[in-house]
């Protein structure tokens, strides 16, 4: 189902859009829909990448803590 919306577009952006749709031989509506979809995917991907970076940092930090604990155990073992 489609919904009708009204959007103000900068004149220069509209000119470039109209030139692009003419070259691609597609409707402005199709072009705008595809552009919004791609931009949405890009933003979701960027948000996911940020979450992965944060999780990776947390895992790396906790991994270092575990490594230090094992080193301490190894040092204790070697002193026996």
N, C-alpha and C positions, 0 to 999 in steps of 0.2 A: 504494500500500500504506500502510496506517495502522499506527501503533504506539501502544500504550497506555502512558501515563505517569501518574505520580502527582505532583500539585503542591499545595503548601500555599498557600492564598489568604487574604489578610486578610479578615476577616468583612465589613467595610464594602464592600470591592471586590466580594465575592461578591454581596452584597445589591444593589448597583448593577448588576452584571452580570445578575443574575436579573430585575431590573426591566426592563432594556433588552431582554433576549431575549423577555420576555413582550410588550413593546410592539412588537417587530419580528416577533413570531411565528416565531422561528427557534429551533433548539436551542442550548443552552449550548455544546455541542461546536463547532457551526458558528461561533458568535460568537467563541469563544476562538481557533479556527483562523484566522479572518479577522483578528482583532486581532493575533495573532502575525505573520501575513504582512505586514500593513500596517506594524507596528512594525519588522520586518526591512527592508522597503523603505525606510522613513524613515531608518534607521541607515545603510544602504548609500548612499543619496542624500547624507546628511550627510558621509560619508567621501569620496565622490566630489567633493563641493563643496570640501572641504578640500584634496584633491589638486589641484583646478583652481586654487584660490587660491594654493597654493604654486607651481605651474607658472607661473601668471600673474606672480607676483612675480619669479621667476627670469627669465622672458622680458623683463619690463619692465626689470630691472636690466641684462641683457645688451644690450637695445635702447639703453639710455642710454649704455653703453660704446661701442657702434658709432656712435651720434650724436656723441659727443665726439671719436671718431677722425675722423669726417667733418669736423667743425668744425675740427679741427687741420689736416687736409689743405687745407681751404678757406682757412684763415689762411695756411698756407705758400704756397698758390697766389697769394693776393692780394699777398704780399710780393715776388713775382718781378717 
